[in-house]
Amino acid sequence: MQTVWLMTCAGWLLLIYLAVGGIYWLLNAWAAVRLTGSVRRLEHLCPPAPTIWPKVSLIIPACNEADTLEAATRSRLGEDYPNFEVVLINDRSTDATGQIVDRIAASDPRVKPLHITELPAGWLGKVHALQKGTEIARGDWLLFTDADVHFKPGTIRRTVAWAEQRGLDHVAALPAIESAGFWLDVVLAGFLRLFFLGIRSWAVENPRSSAHIGVGAFNLVRRAALERTEGFAWLRLEVGDDVALGKLLKQSGARSALINASRHLRVRWYGSIREMAIGSERGAYTVLSRFSFARAVLVGTTLLGLEMSPFLALLAFEWPTMQLAGAVTSGLALATAVYLVRWARGPVLPALLLPVASVILAFFVFRAGYLGWRRGGILWRGTLYRTEVLRTGTRVRFP
């Protein structure tokens, strides 16, 4: 009798768990369709040329980027935009980045070199570099772009023309992410899906929505719109500076948009899973865990439980109906993952290993929470930023 009772309780618990997981994956699929239906592809945009091309300032911060900086910068100097400058920033680098900055500047008059040797208290390095670059930039539009991003000719021309036509103040563009290995692609496919859906990408263009986004590879901002905000001082301790810049602009009334520029921009984000684990420490500890190891455990466990729910239901051998429901939901989950990765022009096969990505991403959250608690902050590019300091300046929040 007791065995029957336990089986009944287990069955009901499994049913509730599967139902919650099914709702989660239905929402994932719905959001994926909304995202791909609302975010335009850059190659599909055919805006008319403005009467006068506004000046664009590319602001490129670089800290120990000697391996990638020159080739990526040369690709941007190959742009066909008629009126642009490049502010190339060496931010306290200890490798050959400074020499590369000077060499590129000496070979092209459009390049303004800027060397930063000290970081003031109360600022993160990259945000401080962006602030200093903005101070010497002279463009009507400011294009904040990371040091390792490669541009296809015509990217800036088409984006600026579209922004001018529609009266936009901010355009964030998604790049193609170069493959650095199969297993890293597995994790990236899972991360990008969760990122796109978590920030409600489809609602960014809606002025009545609080949804906002920023992309480190390509954040194009109208200077006049940035001057109406509190500026980079408001972001000085924000580790997710690119997304927070979108929030800063959106809450000031700026018109923002997101485009898929995977045919025009490319970047190798991480070189290995280990690099991604280290790179994820900042956002996982500050944004997801909100500086709490206990919350990191809660967030990581909840994420893992929701992501894995349909696949775990396949193991319910005593309940064939639940196994069938798990199989259907598993198919929906995999279809959603493949659908999004194809839209982003990533490799399809890694997306099919969704359960593996979910386990690794949950581990990243656990790891970041533990390391942040043990260190008392985040360690980034050789500098320890204390929790009590970061807590006062974190602007981005995910549910």
Secondary structure, 3 states (H helix, E strand, C coil): CHHHHHHHHHHHHHHHHHHHHHHHHHHHHHHHHHHHHHCEEHHHCCCCCCCCCCCEEEEEEECCCCCCHHHHHHHHHCCCCCCEEEEEEEECCCCCHHHHHHHHHHHCCCEEEEEECCCCCCCCHHHHHHHHHHHHCCCCEEEECCCCCEECCCHHHHHHHHHHHHCCCEEEEECEECCCCHHHHHHHHHHHHHHHHHCCHHHCCCCCCCCCCCCCCCEEEEHHHHHCCCCHHHHCCCCCHHHHHHHHHHHCCCCEEEEECCCCEEECCCCCHHHHHHHCHHHHHHHHCCCCHHHHHHHHHHHHHHHHHHHHHCCCCCCHHHHHHHHHHHHHHHHHHHHHHHHCCCCHHHHCCHHHHHHHHHHHHHHHHHHHHHHCEEEECCEEEEHHHHHHHCCCCCC
